[in-house]
Amino acid sequence: MIEQYIRYEFPISNNQAEYEALLARLALAQEIRARALEICTDSQVLPRERRLAAGSQRS
């Protein structure tokens, strides 16, 4: 397990912080050539985006 934290020097919402943290973790996983990645979140941002993306694919 690799632990990482990000500190912002400007105001940021909780959803923005979670999304930025996810992007940073994905970049790290790519950098270390991770074969598997488990993402756990209680944020509603990702599920909502996935539903919106699925809806746009149906059109």
N, C-alpha and C positions, 0 to 999 in steps of 0.2 A: 504494500500500500504506500502511496505517495501522498503526503499531505501538503497542501499549498494554500496560501491566503493572498488575497489581493486587497490593497488599501487604496482608496480613492481620495484625492485631495479636493474633491468638489462634491456638491450634493447629488445624490443618486437615489432613486426609489428602490425598494426592496426587489421588485420584479426586474428592474434593470440590473441590479447587482447580481441576482441569481443567473440571469441570462449571460452577463459578461463572465461570470465564474465558469459557467458551462462552456463557453467558447474557449476560455483559457485552458480548461481541462482537456477539451478536444484537441487543441493545438499541442498540448503536452503529450497526449496519447499518440498523436501522429509523430511527434518528434522522437519518442522512445520506441516507436513501431509496435505499439501494443496490439496484441492479437484479439483481445476481447476488452470490452468496456461496459461497465454497469453504471447506469445513470439513475439515481434516485432523487426525486424532487417532490415537494409538496406544493410547488408553484402551479398555478392554473395557466400560466403563460404558454408553456409548451403544449399541453393538451389542447388548448384553444387554437393555437396556430396549426396544429396537426389537423383539427376538424376543419378549419378554414381552408387549408391546402387540399384536403380531400374533397371538399365541396367545389373548389375551383377546377379540379380534375374531372368532375362529372359533367361540367358544362361543355 
